[in-house]
Amino acid sequence: MPVTLSEKAANEVKRIMAEQNLPADTVLRVGVQGGGCSGFSYSLNFDDQVTEKDRVTEFHGVRLAMEKKFDPYLDGTVVDFVDDIQGRGFKFNNPNVVKTCGCGSSFQV
């Protein structure tokens, strides 16, 4: 699978899922959407359905789903979670990015 989830990110996902009382079969859905000043932005949300168009795998007890069409954009990406003086949130470490916007919320491959 092109996308992996760090242990720290998985722990945060599990915390959020428990806080929101989500069903055990919920998946973390990762994707790409058009937009932002550099062309693409990441999407990250919970979903209760998967289809044959998805790649589904598990990292540290969290099921992750991603549509296969996003492979070229996300191949080798690691989703991590940071909590430091500069902020708190999920961070995408994507080796395919050639340009990002100033705020870091969109990218080009």
NORPE-V512246 format. One record per helix or strand of 3 or more residues. SS is the DSSP state (helix for helix, strand for strand). FROM is the first residue (numbers start at 1). TO is the last residue. If there is no record, write none. Layout:
ss: (SS | SS)
from: (FROM | FROM)
to: (TO | TO)
This chain:
ss: (strand | helix | strand | strand | strand | strand | helix | strand | strand)
from: (3 | 7 | 27 | 40 | 54 | 62 | 68 | 77 | 87)
to: (5 | 19 | 34 | 47 | 59 | 67 | 74 | 84 | 93)
